[in-house]
Amino acid sequence: MVQDSKNRRRSVPVMRAVIEVAFIVFLFYSNLLMGEFTRANGQGKSLTVALYDIFTATNFVIAMISAMIGYVVFEFLRKRL
């Protein structure tokens, strides 16, 4: 029982980081999706085509790098304040 609580305490910061990074990635992709529909508003673009356009390897790399930078900045500010 004691061993289980120690493992849980160690995994809490990791899970917190994963959740925060995932949220930043979600915000990145939602912003891209809104931009796709704003740019192609009159062309009858469907949701499927827009999703196909935004889910690329390049966008994923940009999202992960941005999310990691965002996480580090927010952790720094959280510890500093």
Secondary structure, 3 states (H helix, E strand, C coil): CHHHHHHHHHHHHHHHHHHHHHHHHHHHHHHHHHHHHHHCHHHCCCHHHHHHHHCCHHHHHHHHHHHHHHHHHHHHHHHHC
